[in-house]
Amino acid sequence: MILDQKHLRFQKLCRQFAETEFTKELLDKLEETGDFDWDIFKKMSKYGFCGVKIPKEYGGAGGDYLSYAILVEEFARVSPVLSIYANTSNSLGGGPLMLAGTEEQKQKYLPPVAKGDEIMVFALTEPGAGSDAGGTTTRAEEQEDGSFILNGRKTFISGAPMADYCIVFAKTDSSQKGSRGISMFVLDMHLPGVSLGKPENKMGIKGYPTCDVIMEDVHVPKDALVGKKDKGFGYAMQTLDGGRLGMAAQGVGIAQGCLEEAVKYAKERKQFGRPIANFQAISFMLADMATETEAARQLVYHAAELKDAGKTIVIVTHSMDVVKELCDRAIWIYDGHFKMDGKPEEVIEAYINQIAIDHQNQKVNSSSLKHETKVMIDDPQNYSHVSKNGSVMIRGWRLFFDDEVKFRIRIGNKDVPDINPETRSDVYAAYMDVCAGNMSAEEIGFNKVINVSEYMDEVKDGRMSVTAELVTGENNILSSQSLTLFVDEE
């Protein structure tokens, strides 16, 4: 699809805003603190980004779905988390009201949301009802005057700590089974009985806090009901369908950002006297990344056009599959340098991930074992250089391994002792144990610090080789990968 002049101008505006306002200092701050940044949110609001898809009569820009997709893509290209700042009001926040709200509800809630004066979020997920949204246990008991009393808990609600209002789904007819008998409400977050859980410590999307929303005998007025009573589940699914367009656009933006960073680095990084971009293995990979990104973009734009035409669309997971693949390739091109975070210059970390997957009865043997070995080196100062007084940290973990399958780490011709972790035969149980705090990640893995000085006799011509191997009890090598450290002997 070739964008028309209107959409090209809007794309340029979004890109210039993201590149100018999403500074490194801001992104670092979000990553370090995890706090919502009100200043950048107000700037987005000033430009009208928070109301791109909200109709003009309700304070928005009245843009189409294609404009919405472009906005999310361009913001996500620079910062995935900041793309959510402008996405929520145009999608899961304001979407339910645009879909099923009365004229009075739209006039009351949408203008301040479109202008960024208030924040509205979406609360469907519960501790026992995630993908099975029909398993909602939150209850809304109707009173004689038509008002409702809400009781329940919503979990993983993005933006809840900052929200003024929340779209909540609750069971209003317990006699109906499954997804039937669920209604949709707009909840004032400042009402008595509304409380918040502790913000989650997330691995990613930091800077957009997420927490639980607890409702204890919360009295909401009659006009808090949005749409028809007992029909809320259908509204939720329709809202999520539109939200998936935003997720797909976000995936394209992240993929484009990965591609651009990988191309930039491949042109700067030199090996054997020339940029690594000049090597076919890298250039072919970059070409594939560019092709897949553009294909995903065209699918998203086409879906947006169909949505604007009022047609039913199915957003497949293609763009998210692409972004996962491109992230992996970008990390591969960066080698170990992608994880530079200012560690002491004498510490080099070697991460060794061994993954085995069992296809039958959770029992692995050497004939059915699937394995992958990755070794990545971090050194914020000299990359793969280390002094003779420095150290190498080797980290790894093992899941679904047969007891006869072991790690072997060798420096030169010497084996490194005591590096095999305890085998866990159930990956899911081990993962849940770590998440629940019943065990630490280190308990299913190992950390081994090696002093370079102890292996100086293995240094040849200023170089030390480190080899990671996956071997059977019969000493058959299933997988192997090596790296070279340049040792400063002075």
Buried (B, 14 or more C-beta within 10 A) or exposed (E): EEEEEEBEEBBEBBBEBBEEBBEEEBBEBBBEEBBBBEEBBEBBBEBBBBBBBBBEEBBBBBBBBBBBBBBBBBBBBBBBBBBBBBBBBBBBBBBBBBBBBEEEBBEBBBBBBBBBEBBBBBBBBBEEBEEEBBEBBBBBBBEEEEBBBBBBBBBBBBBBBBBBBBBBBBBBBEEEEEBBBBBBBBBBBEBEBBEBBEBBEBEEBBBBBBBBBBBEEBEBBEBBBBBEBBBBBBBBEBBBBBBBBBBBBBBBBBBBBBBBBBBEBBEEBEEEEEBBBBBEEBBEBBEEBBEBBBBBBEBBBEBBBBBBEEEEBEBEEBBBBBBBBBBEBBBBBBBBBBBEEEBEBBBBBBBBBBBBEBEEEEEBEEEEBEBEBBBBBBBBEBBBBBBBEBBBBBBBBBBBBBEEBBBBBBBBEEEBEEBBBEBBBEBEEBBEBBEEEEBEEEBBBBEBEBEBEEBEEBBEEEEBBBBBBBBBEEEEEBEBBEBEBBBEEE
